[in-house]
Amino acid sequence: MDNQINANRNLYKKEKIGYHNLIFEEKFVNDDFLENINDFIFIEKGFLVPEHELNPYSHGACTSLKRYVSTKPRKIIKTFDNKFELKIALKDLLSINSFIKKYTGLNLNYNPILYGDTLLYEHSNVHYQLNDNNGITLSNVKENSIVIVRFKNERLIVSSEVKLIEKLTPKIEINLTEEWQAFDIEIYRNNNLVYFNYDVSFMRRLHLNMSVSNRPKKIKLNQLDEFFELKTSSNTQETIIGEAIGELEELFVKSNYEMRKKLLEEQEKENITFIRPGETKKSIKIISEYIQQKQEELWIFDPYFTDKNRFKKSLDWLRIIYQCSSYPKNIIFFCKNEDKAYNFNTIKEAIKQDTQLIELVENKLFNMNFIEIKSPIHDRFIIGKNENSYSGLTIGTSLNSIDSNHFCISVLNHSAAKKILTELTEYINESNIIGNCSL
């Protein structure tokens, strides 16, 4: 018997959930308790990693597990010839599982099939801490143990240390001269693995980015919705606590992050969002979040943006676009019939009919250029350029009809956005432009 166990300790907890009385009992039992388990079907045993869902100690310890798989309790699980099914109401079972986790640390939401089984654990835990000699100090390592520690810097192993612990030692120091950030540890006793943990690290530096945001700004709309809620920009303060990162190291880390980000964004991925009629808020959210991204210039290709019968919705978009960005914006449109759509000569007065936009137009704060072309560009694109980086969206309907159509919004990667914008800006030359209106 482990001399740390109090044989007189008894813990008894009882709770009522629905029609069920739940009892948790903790008490000392003799070793022959296991001999009385005779109704099991088979035994499963092995060693659990700290993060395993069946390890109730979590990161606190490694543990061996011996599971006696038994007949399932009929009040909870129905047994058929070819399957098991839950018999109890799911809401009640979740409450029971919560009770079990509270007192045992075991989460049966992941493994309800464990009901009726007996689980025997034998755990091993080792304490370690950072010391002042560029190493670690271990404690609670039993005698006749072999300790293997691999120190790593980034993903490179810079040193491997092996210690043979022949007698009980209160503290074991393992130091090294190389720089390191994390370590793996394995401990063996009697040729058996009794403890391990990987990628263990200590907080030597705390990098805080604190942002303070104001309340979202509400923009009143005409027809798309009652209003659009614009997230305001935040003030960010950066603080580093602990060891300062070297300038050269910081340069490599940040540069690698930016290059990796571009490569990941370039890869093909699931980037299509399907929109149904009435899902206006969903489409406005996707489009406005893109427009809010930092750009040097923005191009919107929408042939029917100035159609008169839906122009109030276009005015709503102009309110949103103005509030989302301060950079130059180009809107390319087509006017087949001047009785049904505004052209480059009439668009300014049409916009000035909007009570919120008239002041912006008259004070030349709009920063938008409307370009009328001779023939429509069928697909709708919103494409942004920022230095040498391109991005964008394709939209399966005009912006002023997102509330009434089935369509898709697709994200364009850098190469696709660059190719499309290059092709379309080459197409929009003097021979294909009827006129433009800068506001």
Number of C-alpha atoms within 10 A of each C-alpha: 8 6 6 6 9 11 13 7 9 10 9 9 10 11 12 10 13 10 7 10 10 13 12 13 10 12 11 12 9 8 8 8 8 12 7 7 11 9 11 14 10 9 13 10 13 10 18 21 19 20 15 14 17 20 23 20 20 17 13 15 22 27 26 19 18 16 18 22 19 18 15 16 13 12 9 17 18 14 15 8 5 5 7 12 12 15 14 13 9 10 9 14 18 13 13 21 16 17 20 17 15 11 12 13 16 20 18 19 14 11 11 15 16 17 15 17 18 16 15 14 18 12 18 18 17 16 12 15 12 17 13 8 12 13 17 17 17 18 16 15 22 18 13 14 21 20 19 17 20 19 26 21 14 10 10 12 14 17 16 14 13 14 14 13 16 11 11 13 13 11 13 15 15 17 15 15 10 12 13 19 17 18 21 17 18 16 23 17 15 9 9 10 15 21 24 22 18 14 13 13 15 10 9 11 12 12 12 12 11 12 12 10 12 11 11 12 13 12 15 16 19 16 16 23 14 10 16 21 16 18 17 14 14 11 11 12 10 9 11 12 10 11 10 12 12 8 9 8 10 12 12 10 11 11 12 11 12 11 10 12 11 13 12 12 13 15 11 9 10 8 12 14 15 13 19 16 12 14 15 17 15 15 22 20 14 14 19 20 13 19 22 19 12 15 21 14 16 21 20 21 26 23 23 26 26 29 23 16 10 18 20 20 24 23 25 24 21 17 20 23 18 20 18 20 18 17 14 15 22 19 19 25 26 26 22 16 10 12 10 13 20 24 26 20 13 13 16 18 12 17 19 16 11 15 9 16 18 17 13 15 18 12 9 12 13 23 16 22 17 22 20 25 25 15 14 16 17 14 13 21 25 23 25 25 19 13 8 7 15 20 23 26 23 20 23 20 21 20 24 23 18 25 22 14 16 15 17 18 20 17 22 23 22 20 13 15 23 19 11 16 21 11 11 12 10 11 14 16 11 10 9 13 16 17 14 19 16 15 17
